[in-house]
Amino acid sequence: MQPLCSTNVSISANDERFDGLLRLIGRHFALTAVLVTGTESARRILASAALGELQRAQIVEAEDASETLHPGPGQQTSPPGSSPQLIAHYPLASQGRRLGALYLLDSRPRELDAGQRQALQDFATLALDLLTREADDAQQRHEIAALRESERRMALAIAGSGTGIWDRNVATGEIHYSSGWKALLGYAEHEIGNRIEESYTRVHPADLDYVRATIQAHLDQRTAAYEVEHRLRCRDGQYKWVCSRGKVVERDKQGRPLRMIGTTTDITAMRRLSEQVQQSVALMTDLTNEIPGMVFQYRRQAGGAAAFTYVSAGAQAVCGLSAMQLMEDAQALANIVHPDDRQAFIDSFARSAEDLLPWHLEFRVQAPGREITWCQGEARPRREENGSVTWYGFLTDVTERKQIEAELQAFATTDFLTQLANRRHFMRQLEAELARLQRNPEQSAAILMFDLDYFKTINDRWGHNVGDQALRHFAGILRSQLRKTDTAGRLGGEEFAVVLSEANLDKAMHFATRIQQELARAAIQHAGESIYLAVSVGISLLDAGDASVEAALSRSDIALYCAKRGGRNRIEHH
């Protein structure tokens, strides 16, 4: 295969597949097959055989004409001004994007018969699929680059805030630190290694055992997250107090931790502030106004009245309220806390006041005219002689971090193709449902297992793209029938499962029947054909006496096997 234009254009990862496809087309038609991708300076011309200068010029001329005319996808045309050697031209477009074109060339004029035109269309569909994937890959790379740029901007934004990000590969022992993390301790980019063993050498000897034990407790799933305050040695040999927070975001099938992501925040200033809070307000203002985020002193009287006795200027950026507004009316902050988080916000201060434990909370705020923002609050309480409690702390905007966490959570719990719960997440939801029944044995739930009938035939006849379309089609029907309390997941291949909360056998049978009816009503349209799907269903009830969810799944699987053996497109229960 020869790339004949724009040698500056990077070679596609799909070129080997393009090469095989073009050779196949060339042999099928006994013609020269040419695939053009991109436009103008980014154009590439790939051919099944060597092209002469004249043929190449004809292709370029035809492409320029086609780009001017914007032919629609699937439209077969003869390019204006083309010579007789251009036998056929098939533009390749998807969702309004022109991705390229497929050409057939011969040494003499000829016409394609109906069968050949259909074959050309089929080949064009394969080429379009490769080009679409290539375009999607390019878009993904662009989005990743944009994400990295966003991360870079975030790193610049927090460079002076005393916060750094780390990403640990638990399996290999490697740990990656952001530039801000290294700068936090006074190191340049190249002065810190990426081994976890080295990281422990910077922890203060008096804190090392505590740090190791806290991390291990989270790795062993004995805590929901890792959080510890300790000292780290800086490049100049001095120690800083930091607060490290992290969470395992990926585990293997056996539950062993694979990846852990977290932040390290310099809390030295806050500790000093808590010790020096009696100093003059003017000095505190000069210091805290330079710290990104909102530094505050909050006091609650023994009778319940509360007020902000100090708020830094950073309040405006974090929550959209000025320092003066908050000091005049402490309730103003609670009023803009998201309704779903407001009670937790109020209760958290009550618990901290009662137990004199550090206050830590992540919550959403929405000031008038502003979008919802995630805030992270940290404070330490102190009981005053008059019985009041005073907190010294700060609020920071953690919206970007929460968005990244949400994306990571979705990636870890969702099946990419169908957007249903993946197997691991579904099993967790099923375990939660079993735990609910064990607490309330009088309630009920049902498990339904679905297996698309003749799915291999669909793949063999129409290809895996249509097979994927069938899986997404079925997943969409499942999703449309679920209540908020139900969960659907893809267990693997063409096998799906649903857990119906508060459902008996009759309700489960009714649900399965609706799914079959929807499948029978809504066909997949492909290449002018209507493809109807059928599904076999196995049902069992989740019992509070089940020792594990696997026992209930096994019953559903047996019922599904009976449905398959009984002729498919059936519903059986066990």
Buried (B, 14 or more C-beta within 10 A) or exposed (E): BEBBBBEEBEEBEBBEBBBEBBBBBBEBBEBBBBBBBBBEEEBBBBBBBEBEEEBBEBBBBBBBBBBEEEBEBEEBBEBEEBBEBBBBBBBBBBEEEBBBBBBBBBEEEBEBEEEBBEBBBBBBBBBBBBBBEBBEEEEEEEEEEEEEEEBEEBBEBBBEBBBBBBBBBBEEEEBEBBBBBBBBBEBEEEEBEBEBEEBEEBBBEEBBEBBEEBBEEBBEEEBEEBBBBBBBBBBEEEBBBBBBBBBBBBBEEEEEBBBBBBBBBBBBBBBEBBEEBEEEEEEBBEBBEEBBBBBBBBBBEEEEEBBBBBBBBBBBEBBBBBBEBBBEBBEBBBEBBBEEBBEEBEEBBEEBBEEEEBBBBBBBBBBEEEEEBBBBBBBBBBEEEEEBBBBBBBBBBBBBBBEBBEEBEEEBBBBEEBEBBBBBBBBBBBEEBBEBBEEEEEBBBBBBBBBBBBBEEBBEEBBEBBBBBBBBBBBBBBEEBBEEEBBBBBBEEBBBBBBBBBBEEEEBBEBBEEBBEBBEEBEBEBEEEEBEBBBBBBBBBBBBEBEEBEBBBBBBBBBBBBBBEEEBBBBBBB
